[in-house]
Amino acid sequence: MTEIKSLTIEELKAALADMGEKPFRAGQIFKWLHGGVESFEEMSNLSKDLRQRLAGRFILTVPTVARKQVSKVDGTVKYLWRLRDGDCVESVLMHYEHGISVCVSTQVGCRMGCKFCASGLNGKKRDLSAGEILDEILFMQKDSGEKVSSIVLMGTGEPLDNYDNVLKFLHLVSCPEGINIGQRHISLSTSGIADKIEALAEEKLQITLSVSLHAPDDETRSSIMPVNNAYPVERLMQACRYYFDTTGRRISYEYMMARNKTDRPWQAEQLAKLLRGRPAHVNLIPLNEVAESPLRPSRPETVRRFQQALEKRGVTATVRRKLGPDIDAACGQLRRRELQEKTAL
């Protein structure tokens, strides 16, 4: 059976035509789906016969809240969703002055193996479908009663390792007949799969690409990000140049600040040299501690000096505000706790 929420409106029209239904029904059903209905029976402007035939032909995915944490500090909400097969993924809802931003997952687990991230500690189990990624947004909106205004694909998983489903999700979530979140309000974060970055460039999307660089030299980057063995810094930068030349969209470079690992003065100088002359923004990220990782956060004064060193050399750099400090806000932590408790039973 087909997951109906993963269908574009044109695909839905074709499927309904095979069922002998008029094309306008696709618009009605698409609206219900993107409103977060939990059963075909809720589609009250459809006949009972059509609702029954839809239920017999399609899967309607409905995640449930396995765990939920709300920060008493800033209202950030961390969700652990249980999917129809029992797998769990995380999402985060954050409040900003400009509106509600959400961070969503694209895979169950992750195979990238980054040393500072809890998401990949148990490896990758499977990809999420386009509809399952969309569900994270639909049901955060439904649970919170708040309208999402921007999206970051930076939760569990590597979006470009689930390329086809993520690309379809981007078209679904920005569809005018659906929840219609403009692509300029969507950011996709990648650990640096260079050939997929180049493929994404060819799509000519208006999204913001965020590259998780985290170190300007191959030795350091390979020691914390195994993906660098396949796509070293020079190859990654080549793909980033191609992306900008093709799309005209400035790239944001994520840079994790780890004490005595990525925060040394020579690395700030090398990072500035690497990015000099190209439209770029560096987002310095205070490290979230993971018990299984030997890495520790940089001291605040070190982060400030690193930022100043970049800006002195003409590179725009900001320090990411840490949200949800009193909850498991880092990617993978809530799901990992769930797995650990299941193992202990």
N, C-alpha and C positions, 0 to 999 in steps of 0.2 A: 504493500500500500504506500501511496505517496504522501509525504508531509505537505499538507495544503498551504501552510504558512510560508513555505519555501518557494512557492510559485509567484512569479511576477503576474501582474494583472493580465498581460497578454497570454501567458501560459495558462492562466485560470480561464480565460475566455475560450481557449482551444479545448481545454478539458471539459468545460461545460457544453461546448458545441458537440463533443462526442457523446454527451449525455442527452442531447436533443434539447438543450436549454438555450434561451436567447442570450446574446452577448451582454445585455445590460445587467443580467444577474451577477456577472463577475464583479462589477463595481459595488453592488450591494454586499456581496460576500466579503470582498476585500476590505471594505469599511468595517464590517463586523470583526474580522480577524485582527485588524490593526487597532481595534478598540479594546482588545484583550478578552474576548469572549472565551468561556471555558467549556462550552459544548455547542454543538450545532443547534440544539433545541432553543438556545437563546436568540437565534436569528429569526425574530418574530415576523419579519415581512416576507419570509419565504414559506412556501406551502409545506405542510407536514410531510408530504411525499418526497419533496426535494431534500428536506432536512435528513430524512431517513436514508435517501440514496447517497447523500454526501457522507454521512457517517459510515456507510458501508464501503465507500470507495477511498476515503482519505483519512489520514491520521491528523488529529488536532492536538498539537503538543501543548501541555499545560504544566509548567514547573510549579513546585510547591516550596514554601519557605522551610528549609531544614533548620536553619539558625539565622538569627538576626541580632545585630549589635548596633546600638545607637550611642554615639559619643555624647557625653554630658558637657564636653568642652565646646564643640562647634556644630553639633547636630548631624555630623557625618553618619551615614547608615551603611553598614556592611551586611550584605546578604549572602547566604549560602543556599543555593537553589538545588533541590533534588529533581532530577530529570526523570523522564518516563521509564528509563531502564535502571534507575537507582543511582546512577552516577551523579556527582555533585560538582557545581562550578560556583565561582564567586563573582559578585558585582559590588560596586560601591557607588552610593549616591552622595554628592557633595554640594554644599550651598556656597555660591559665590554672589558677589554684588550683581553680576550680569545675569544670574539665573542658576538653574539647576544643571550640573554637569554629572555625567555618569561614566564610570569606567567598567567596561565589560570584558568578559573572557571569550576566547575564540576556540579553545580546545579543552578537553578534560585532561589536565596535566600538561606537561611540556617536555620535549626531548632536547631542548637547547643546552641544558646542563650548566647554566650560568651559576657561578659559585656564590653569588650574593642573593639568590632568589629562592624562596621556598616552593615556588610553583613546580619546579622540575625535580624535586627531591624523590618523587616516586615515578618519574618518567612520564611519558605520554601514554594515555589510554586510548583516546580517540579524538577525532575532529568533531566540532559542533556543526550542525547544519545551519544554513542561513536563517531558517525559521527559529532555531534554538537561540541563536545570538540575538535575533530580534525580540524573542520572548523576554530576555533579561530586561530590556528597556520597557516593553509593554507592561510587564508585571511589577517593575519598580514604580512606574507611573501609577498603576492601579493600587498598589499597596500604600504608597505615600500620599496619593491624591495630588501630586505635583507634576507639572508639565516639564519634561526634559527639554533643555534648550541646546545642549552640546554633548558630544560623545567622544570618549577616548577609548580606543582599542588597545588597552595596555594591561588587561587583567591576565588571568592564567592563559598560557599558550602563546605561540608565535603566529601572528596573523598571516604572514606570508608563507607559512608552512601549511596553511589551510586556505590556499590562494583562491580557489574557485568559489568556495562557500562564502568567504569574506567579501569577495567582489560582488557576489549576488546580494549579500546583506546590505552592502553600501547602496546598491540601486534600490532595494526594497525600502530602506529606512528613509531615503530621500525622495521617494515617490510622492508626487503631489496628492494622489488619491489615498495615501496612507497617513503616517504621522508627520511626514514632510519636514524632516530636519535637514536643512541645507548642507551640502557637502563642505562648505567653508566652515561649518561648525563641527566638523568631524576630524579627529586626529588619529592616525594609525601609527603605532609604534612597532618598529622591527629591530631585531638584534643584528641585522645586517646581512640578509640573504641577497647578495648583490644581483644575481640574475633575475630574481623576482622583483627587485626594485626597478630594474630596467623594463621588465614586462609591465609593471604597474604604471610606469611613465607613459607607455603607449596607450593606456586607457584614457589619458587626458582628463582625469578627475580633478575636482577642485578641493580635494581634501588636503590637510596638512600632514606631511610625512615627518615622523619623528624617528631619528636613528639613534639607537642605544649604543653610543660609542664607548664611553666609560674609561677609555685609555687611548692615548695618541700613538702608542708604540706597540709593535707586534708582540714583544716579549711579555709585557704586562697584560695586554688584552687577551692573548692566548691563554694565559694562566688563570683568567677569571671567566672567559667566554670561549668555549671550545669552537664556536662557529668561526672564530678568527683563523683557525687552522685551514678551513675551506675557503674563506674569503678574507684574506689579510687586509690591513688598513688601506694600503695603496689601491687594491682592487675595489674595496668598499667606496673609497673616495671617487674612484672612476665612475662607479654606478651613481653616486650622488650628483656628480657633475652632469651626467647624462639626464638624470631626473629633472634637475633644474633647467637645463637647456631645452628639454622637451616640453615641460609644463609651465615654466616661468614661476613656479611656486617655491618660495623660500623653505629650506629644510631646517627643522629644529633638531639640535643634537643633544641627546640626554647624556649627562655625565655624572656618574655616581661617585660620591666623595667618600673614599675609604682611607682610614688613617695609615699613613706610611706606605700606601700601596698605589693610590691614584692621585694623591693630593700634593705631590712634591713640586717645588718651584720649577724644576726643569720640565715637568710635564705640562705645567701651565704655558711655559714658553713654547714647547713643542706643539701643543694643541693650537695655540694662536698661529703658529707658523703653518700648521696644516689647513686652517680655515681662512687664512688671510686672503683677501681679494675675492671671496665668494659670499653671496648673500646667505648669512647663517645666523642662527641664534643658539646660544648654549644655555641649557637648563641644568644648573647644578643641583643634584639631588642628594640631600642628607641620607645616608644609608640607614635602612631599616634593619636592625639586627636580627639575624636568623641563628638560632642556637647551634645548628649543625655547621655553620660557616665560621671560619677563623677570622673573617673580616670584621672590622669595627668602624663605627662612624668617625669621620674627621671631627676635630674640635671646631666649634663655631668660628673662632678667630682664624683658623686655617682656611676655612671655606671663604671667609671674607677676603683674605689675602689672595687666594686663588682667583676669586672674581675680579678683584682690583687689577691683578696681573694681566688677565685677559682683556679687560677694558682699556688698560694702558696701551695695549698692543692693537687696539682697534676692533676687538671682537665683543659684540653685545652679549652679556651674560646676566642671568638672573638666578636667584636661589629659590627653589620650589618651596612653597609654604607647606609644612607638614600638617595634614589633616587627620582627624581621628586618632590622636596620640594615646587615648585611653582604651582603644579597642584594637582588635587584630586587623589593622588597616592595610598592612603589607600584603601583596599578592601571595596567595597560596597558604597563608597561615591558618585560616579558618577551616579550609578543606583538609589540611594536614591534621589538625586537631580532631576532626571528625573521623579520619582514617585511623588515627592512633587509638581513639576510644573504641572503635569497632574491633580493632586487633586485640585490645585488652579484655574484651568481653569473653 
